[in-house]
Amino acid sequence: MDEAVIVSAVRTAVGKAPRGSLRHSRPDEMAAAAIRAAIARVPGLNPRAVDDVILGCAMPEAEQGMNVARQAGLRAGLPVSVPACTINRFCASGLQAIAFAAERIQTGAAEVVVAGGTESRSLVPMGGFKIAPNP
């Protein structure tokens, strides 16, 4: 089994929803900035070497919808050949994304995976825009 290690970690700024300085910042753009910075911190890492992007997002809709991991990867300048998926586990979606990335590496399915989470409580409120559970 291959060993999975974290070689770069980046955190974006935290704001105060919904009135803080980041209230107009899109979560796909913030994630893209973090991805670019994380890759830049690894000397000699070619973005083409990234096998996958896995991001957690509790409310994947509106500005953080449409597979926000894919949108962030492309905005970060990763090649279109790099796949991406967004996972939703509500609380701990980003942590689950990192765990899935580690599992992919440990099983030999990937060598380099970008993983984390993205969310904007200013643009997408807690619970999303329309809660419609099946009665």
N, C-alpha and C positions, 0 to 999 in steps of 0.2 A: 504494500500500500504506500502510495506517495504521501509525503508530508505536506500539509497545507500551512503556509506561513503568510502573515500580513507584512508586506514590504513597504507599504505607504499608507498613510492615513491623513485625511483632510476633513475638516469640519467647517461648514459655512457659519456665518454670523447668525445669532438668534435675535429675533425681533419680538415686539409686543403686538400681538394680533388684537383687534383689527386696525389699530391706529398707529402702529410703529413705523419706523423708517423703512422697513422692508415690505410694507403693505402692498406695494405695486410690483414687487419682485416675483417673477414667475418661478415656480418650483423646477421646471425643466431647465431654465437658465442657471439657477443656483446649482443644480445637480451637475450640469455641464461644466460649470466653473470648477467644481470639486473634482470631477473626473480629469479635466485637463491638468489641474494642479497635482493630483495624485500620480498621474503618469509622468509628469515633468520631474517629480522627486525621485524617480527610479532611473539612475544613469544607464543609458544605452537601451532602454526599453522602447522598442518600436511599437507604435499604436497598432500596427498590423498583427502584432503578436497576441493581442487581446483575443481570447476565445469566446468571451461572453460578457454581457453586462446584465447584472441582476439587481434590481432596486425594489425595495419595499415601499408601498404607499397605501395608507389605510383608506383613503377616499379617492380612488383613481377615476376622477371625473373632472370635467371642465379643464382648467389650465394644467391639471396634473393627470389628465386622462389620455386616451389614445396610446396606450403603452408608453408611459412617461419615461421608462428606462430606454426605450428605443429612441425617443425624441432627444433625450439628454445625451445619449451616446453619439448621435449624429451631430448635435449642436457642439459637442466637445471636439469634433473633428475626427472621430473614429471612422474607419472605412465602412461603406455600406455592407460589406461582407461580414462585419461583426454583428452577430445576433444579439438580441436583448429581450428580457422579459420582466414584467412588473408583477410582483406578488402582493397579495393582500391578506394579512393575518391580523388586521386591525392593530392592536397593541403589539409591538415588537416585530412589525413587518420588516424593518431594516435589519434587525438581528437575524431574522429567519433568512433573509437574502444572503447574509454573510455565511450562515450555516450551510445553505444550499451551495454556495460557491466553494466552500471548503470540501463538501462532499463530492462535488464534480472533480476537484483536483485529486482528492484521495482515491477516487475510483479510476483515475487515469482518463477521464472523459475530457479534461481540460488541463492546461498548464497555467494560463494567466486569466484571471477573472476579476472584473471590477464589480464590487458589490457595496451596497449601502442602502440608504433610504432618502426619500424626499417628500416634503409635505409643505403646504402653506395654509395655515388656519385663517389667514387674512382673505385669501381668494376662494378657498373652499372651507365652509364652516364645519365644525365638529358634527358628524352625522351626515354630511353631504347636503345636497339641495332638496332631495325628495326621499324621505324614508317611507318605503312602501312594503313592509313585510307581509308575507302571506298569512292571513288570519287563520 
